[in-house]
Amino acid sequence: MSVPTLLVIADPSAPHLKALGPFASRMRTIVTNDPAKLDEAAPEADAILLASGGAKLLNAILPCASKVRWIHSLWTGVEGVLTPEMLAHPAPLTNGRGVFRWPLADWVVAAMLHFAFDLGRVIRQQQAGVWEPFISRRLEGTTLGIIGYGSIGSAAAARAKVFDMRIAALRRRTAFPDPLVDQNYAPAQLNELIAASDYLLAALPLTADTRGMIGAAQIAAMKPETVFINVGRGQAVDELALIQALESGKIRGAALDVFAVEPLPSGHPFYKMANVLVSPHTADRVEGFLGPAVDAFVENLQRFLDGKPLENLVDKHAGY
């Protein structure tokens, strides 16, 4: 009986792919990011791992990848992968959902501490050689509202609880208790959650339902002391309304790791705002950050080879 073939879309020299070595006796592995070689290998593939690059290389080979029984994206976000070619392909899609949750949760806490202790002011005063004491704040007793209470949102809640923060979460299934959550809000109560939050975290995937979910009305519902934090997708937010709220002082500040257009264009207002913390979509990129993503794939690969149900299945039509 022939061994299955795994086609990996990646640079063959990528060090994190060494984790596939122990499976050499159980499968044939082809690693390439060369379009011609991918075209040649696609008809033989039983599984595909998208480990680098975008959906373009994957889309090009899907129509002739008729033997493929499983496709995995190393990353969490799949909106760029859910193309017509992917939707038409019968193979299940899995992803790295949850593997980057702890670095993101740590970044959320760092952002809240940045604003609580006004570290932007500290840096500006140091650079200007100014000694000007001021009063800071604590996180204790404040409310972290979470829009998108999935793996990232719950990890952020766990980190915030260490600082004795209250957690308010937008959840579809509010009937199921969560010990981390002090107050549940149903989707129809989005504006109520926003109005109750001192720090507001968006950790949303990009779907038809979440695109523009935090619009002008939602930003208007924020308290003057609110700090808005986004580690989900930039397209979920009306950035023009957010800019206006930040410029006018309607809200205290924002910490943004994701944007509607990336890279964030030179000269964009966010760059110049003292009350905005801009991160170039790297909040989850800590040292060794690919390790957990590869581990999750390897665990699923073992299940695939053993004929067991796969984990982290993506609902292609729901978008996550």
Residue pairs with C-beta under 8 A, 6 or more apart in sequence:
3 26
3 27
3 28
4 26
4 27
4 28
4 46
4 47
4 305
5 27
5 28
5 29
5 30
5 41
5 44
5 45
5 46
5 47
6 20
6 23
6 27
6 28
6 29
6 30
6 45
6 46
6 47
6 48
6 49
6 301
7 30
7 38
7 41
7 42
7 44
7 45
7 47
7 48
7 49
7 61
7 65
8 17
8 20
8 29
8 30
8 31
8 32
8 48
8 49
8 51
9 32
9 33
9 38
9 48
9 49
9 50
9 51
9 52
9 53
9 57
9 58
10 17
10 31
10 32
10 33
10 49
10 51
10 52
10 53
11 33
11 52
12 31
12 32
12 33
14 31
14 51
14 52
16 51
16 290
16 291
16 293
16 294
17 31
17 51
17 294
19 294
19 295
19 298
20 29
20 298
20 301
23 29
23 298
23 301
23 305
26 305
27 46
27 305
30 37
30 41
30 44
30 45
32 38
32 41
33 52
33 53
33 57
35 57
35 60
38 57
38 60
38 61
39 60
39 61
39 64
42 61
42 62
42 64
42 65
42 68
43 64
43 65
43 66
43 67
44 67
45 65
45 67
45 68
46 67
46 68
46 69
46 70
47 68
47 69
47 70
47 71
47 72
47 301
47 304
48 58
48 61
48 65
48 68
48 70
48 71
48 72
48 91
49 72
49 74
49 297
50 57
50 58
50 71
50 72
50 73
50 74
50 75
50 81
51 74
52 74
54 80
55 80
55 81
55 83
55 86
58 71
58 81
58 85
58 86
59 83
59 85
59 86
62 68
62 85
62 86
62 88
62 89
63 85
65 89
65 91
68 89
68 91
69 91
69 92
69 304
70 91
70 92
70 94
70 304
70 310
71 86
71 89
71 91
71 92
71 93
71 94
72 93
72 94
72 95
72 297
72 300
73 81
73 93
73 94
73 95
73 96
74 95
74 96
74 290
74 293
74 294
74 297
75 95
75 96
75 293
76 95
76 96
76 97
76 98
76 99
76 100
77 95
77 205
77 206
77 233
78 93
78 95
78 205
78 314
78 319
78 320
79 205
79 206
79 207
79 233
79 319
81 93
82 93
82 314
82 316
82 319
86 93
86 316
87 316
87 317
92 310
92 313
92 314
93 313
93 314
93 316
94 300
94 310
94 311
94 312
94 313
94 314
95 312
95 314
96 292
96 293
96 296
96 297
96 312
97 150
97 151
97 312
97 314
97 320
98 150
98 151
98 152
98 296
98 312
99 292
99 293
99 295
99 296
100 152
100 284
100 289
100 292
100 293
101 151
101 152
101 154
101 155
102 155
103 283
103 284
103 285
103 286
103 289
104 152
104 155
104 156
104 203
104 231
104 257
104 283
104 284
105 152
105 155
105 156
105 158
105 159
106 159
106 286
107 231
107 257
107 279
107 283
107 284
108 156
108 159
108 160
108 201
108 229
108 231
108 255
109 156
109 159
109 160
109 163
111 227
111 229
111 255
111 277
112 139
112 144
112 160
112 199
112 227
112 229
112 255
113 119
113 139
114 120
114 255
114 277
115 199
115 227
115 252
115 253
115 255
115 277
116 136
116 137
116 138
116 139
117 136
117 137
118 134
118 136
120 274
120 275
120 277
121 134
124 274
125 131
125 132
138 163
139 160
139 163
139 164
139 165
140 163
140 164
140 165
141 164
141 165
141 166
142 165
142 166
142 198
142 199
143 165
143 166
143 167
143 168
143 196
143 197
143 198
143 199
144 156
144 157
144 160
144 165
144 166
144 167
144 168
144 197
144 198
144 199
144 200
144 201
145 168
145 169
145 170
145 193
145 194
145 196
145 197
145 199
145 200
145 201
146 153
146 156
146 157
146 167
146 168
146 169
146 170
146 201
146 203
147 153
147 170
147 190
147 193
147 194
147 200
147 201
147 202
147 203
147 204
147 213
147 214
148 170
148 201
148 202
148 203
148 204
148 205
148 210
148 232
149 157
149 169
149 170
149 171
149 178
149 181
149 203
150 203
150 205
152 203
152 231
152 232
153 169
153 201
153 203
154 178
154 180
156 201
156 203
157 167
157 169
157 180
157 181
158 180
160 167
161 167
161 180
165 199
166 182
166 183
167 180
167 181
167 182
167 183
168 181
168 182
168 183
168 184
168 185
168 193
168 196
168 197
169 178
169 181
169 183
169 184
169 185
169 193
170 185
170 186
170 187
170 189
170 190
170 193
171 178
171 181
171 184
171 185
171 186
172 186
172 187
174 184
174 185
174 186
178 184
183 196
185 192
185 193
190 213
190 218
191 217
191 218
191 221
194 200
194 218
194 221
194 222
194 226
195 221
195 222
195 223
197 222
197 223
197 226
198 223
198 225
198 226
198 227
199 226
199 227
199 229
200 222
200 226
200 227
200 228
200 229
201 229
201 230
201 231
202 214
202 228
202 229
202 230
202 231
202 232
202 236
202 237
203 231
203 232
204 210
204 213
204 232
204 233
204 236
205 232
205 233
205 319
205 320
206 232
206 233
206 235
206 236
206 319
207 318
207 319
207 320
208 319
210 232
210 233
210 236
211 235
211 236
212 235
212 236
212 237
212 238
213 236
213 237
214 236
214 237
214 238
215 238
215 241
216 238
216 241
219 228
219 238
219 241
219 242
219 245
219 250
219 251
220 241
220 245
220 250
222 228
222 245
222 250
222 251
223 251
224 249
224 250
224 251
224 252
225 251
225 252
226 251
226 252
227 251
227 252
227 253
227 254
227 255
228 242
228 251
228 253
228 254
228 255
229 254
229 255
229 256
230 236
230 237
230 254
230 255
230 256
230 257
230 258
231 257
231 258
231 283
231 284
232 258
233 258
234 256
234 258
234 259
234 260
234 261
234 262
235 260
237 260
239 259
239 260
242 254
243 269
243 270
244 250
245 251
246 253
246 254
246 273
246 275
246 276
247 269
247 273
252 275
253 275
253 276
253 277
254 270
254 275
254 276
254 277
255 276
255 277
255 279
256 270
256 276
256 277
256 278
256 279
257 279
257 280
257 281
257 282
257 283
258 281
259 270
259 281
262 280
262 281
263 280
264 270
264 271
264 278
264 280
270 276
270 278
271 278
296 311
296 312
299 311
300 310
300 311
300 312
303 309
303 310
303 311
304 310
314 320
